[in-house]
Amino acid sequence: SYFGPNSGRPIVRGLDGDRLKITQNGVNSLDASSSSPDHAVSVDPLAIREAQILRGPAALLYSNSILGGVINLVDARIPDQRLAQRQSVVGRMGSVDGLRSAGVLAEGSVGSFSSHFDAFAKSTENLLTPVGRIADTAADNRGAGFGVSYLTSNGYVGLSYSGLNSTYGVAEEDVSIGLRQRRWDLAGKAAVAGSLVRSLSYRVGVADYAHTEFEAGAPESTFTNQGWDGRLDVELVKMGAVEGVVGLQASRFDFGVVGDHAFLPDTRNAALATFGSFVHTLAPDQRLRYGFRIERAEVDAPAASAGFTPASFAFAWVKDLNPSWTSTVNLTRTERAPNYQELFADGPHVATNVYEVGDRNLGKEQGFGLEWELAKVRGPLSGSFSVYYNRFSSFIALQRNGYGPGAYGQGQQEQLARYDFASVPADFFGSEVKVNYQFVDTPASKLGVEWYGDFVRASQRDTSEALPRISPGRIGAALHGLASGWSWRLDATYHLAQNHTAPDETRTAGYTLVGATLGHDFKFAGADARFSVRVINLLDQEARNASSFIKDALPLPGRGIEASLRLNF
């Protein structure tokens, strides 16, 4: 949901917001990123070790709404094992936005204790695009985190503290956001010598988040989110052909908005869920994966409250056709409770430039998904191909409903288009493909070619109208290799034009983005070092993201080069 270089959330298969949950180590990020596209995700990129994209039964460990999937960001701030002594320094510079970034990381173990520390500073200038520099897109970010764990013979227990400060522009004249989050996390795991349970693991995150939106340097509105989220995972002993995980997750957060642009009331949000994910080996070449998640969600506002009990289930039949090829059929039934914005919004939403009105009588969002995937995992040719169809009997979307009352905008009163949250029947269907062929594949030398593409189409079923801000699809190819210690990649991606648009939505033209990367590992003053350089939009194409609220005002970055250097001591 591109809202300039500093904010935006991922969109997967046309699904965004709370339909695509972002978690940190399995618990909520506890920020305000899902309430508006100009709100950044409060994540320190230096600390992230792995970004897991989960679908099917495994995704039900973290969310009821899984047709888009779950993105679980994993860091190492709470070590779960003994760590070798290591210190890292990384620096980055970029031309397209004047990027200047530096970070440090240190971790190691002493006796039964392991520790981790990281810190970073990053600043950018206004973004350069093929149509010129875009004002009010600069940013300044600072973050740090520290964690320590006590290791035992059968597990660990650890605690971490992190902080993030960010000031960034959102491509609106004289508008900027100042963000602050402080967060504590507690985590642990213990092996259990029992007949039913193999291990117990737990994690609790507690966060204090706030950001203030400034106009011409003066504070206008402040968004706050104070709360906690915790989970207990119970790994079960394998019983016959079945193994799995069950658990509980609970959360509570108070979300508030004050100021001239407060379009949401203060709300208290609470949820309690039970979940499970299992693998049943039917035969040496067949597996059945299945999972469930049942949740109780409640939203309390000053004038009203709402409660829901969504239940979601998923099944995946995996068949090994031979040692190289695997076929998977996924069947998913999901329910999602409407969030505080969909229920109680009532006011001008400055970021989207519309007057939003919630519906406190909304029911659960309900969907059914069917997917088939064919994958090849061995040999010089590898890849996967999938087709999917997601059918919603009730999809919560914004629907045009005339005009709202006068609203503040750019120093004057203006009438905004009114959009109401409503449940509509909707269909999503699409396909994804990725194929790689390795001509050469040795430890010292590699050469391969990759093809990839994806496509999604989303419409209201009763009117056949397109749903808004849907990516039209893309196709691309890349050549990559390794020679004399240098790794490289050259890729070109054609993004299709989007002409299947919602009413009042601007169409986007197709465009081609060409990029390249080059990296080299070497020794420097006794340290392991890696140098890399990346070129983006080599042809300096004017490109506009079809899924962006501000695609008419803000094109994607122009031609640029970014270099980085990492030293590991």
Secondary structure as GFF3:
##gff-version 3
##sequence-region A 1 569
A	DSSP	three_ten_helix	17	19	.	.	.	ID=ss1
A	DSSP	beta_strand	21	24	.	.	.	ID=ss2
A	DSSP	beta_strand	27	28	.	.	.	ID=ss3
A	DSSP	three_ten_helix	33	35	.	.	.	ID=ss4
A	DSSP	three_ten_helix	45	47	.	.	.	ID=ss5
A	DSSP	beta_strand	48	54	.	.	.	ID=ss6
A	DSSP	three_ten_helix	56	61	.	.	.	ID=ss7
A	DSSP	beta_strand	70	75	.	.	.	ID=ss8
A	DSSP	beta_strand	86	94	.	.	.	ID=ss9
A	DSSP	beta_strand	100	110	.	.	.	ID=ss10
A	DSSP	beta_strand	113	124	.	.	.	ID=ss11
A	DSSP	beta_strand	127	129	.	.	.	ID=ss12
A	DSSP	beta_strand	132	134	.	.	.	ID=ss13
A	DSSP	beta_strand	139	152	.	.	.	ID=ss14
A	DSSP	beta_strand	155	169	.	.	.	ID=ss15
A	DSSP	beta_strand	175	191	.	.	.	ID=ss16
A	DSSP	beta_strand	197	215	.	.	.	ID=ss17
A	DSSP	beta_strand	218	236	.	.	.	ID=ss18
A	DSSP	beta_strand	242	259	.	.	.	ID=ss19
A	DSSP	beta_strand	267	283	.	.	.	ID=ss20
A	DSSP	beta_strand	286	300	.	.	.	ID=ss21
A	DSSP	beta_strand	305	308	.	.	.	ID=ss22
A	DSSP	beta_strand	311	320	.	.	.	ID=ss23
A	DSSP	beta_strand	325	336	.	.	.	ID=ss24
A	DSSP	alpha_helix	340	344	.	.	.	ID=ss25
A	DSSP	beta_strand	346	349	.	.	.	ID=ss26
A	DSSP	beta_strand	354	357	.	.	.	ID=ss27
A	DSSP	beta_strand	365	376	.	.	.	ID=ss28
A	DSSP	beta_strand	381	409	.	.	.	ID=ss29
A	DSSP	beta_strand	412	441	.	.	.	ID=ss30
A	DSSP	beta_strand	446	460	.	.	.	ID=ss31
A	DSSP	beta_strand	474	483	.	.	.	ID=ss32
A	DSSP	beta_strand	486	495	.	.	.	ID=ss33
A	DSSP	beta_strand	511	524	.	.	.	ID=ss34
A	DSSP	beta_strand	527	536	.	.	.	ID=ss35
A	DSSP	beta_strand	560	568	.	.	.	ID=ss36
###
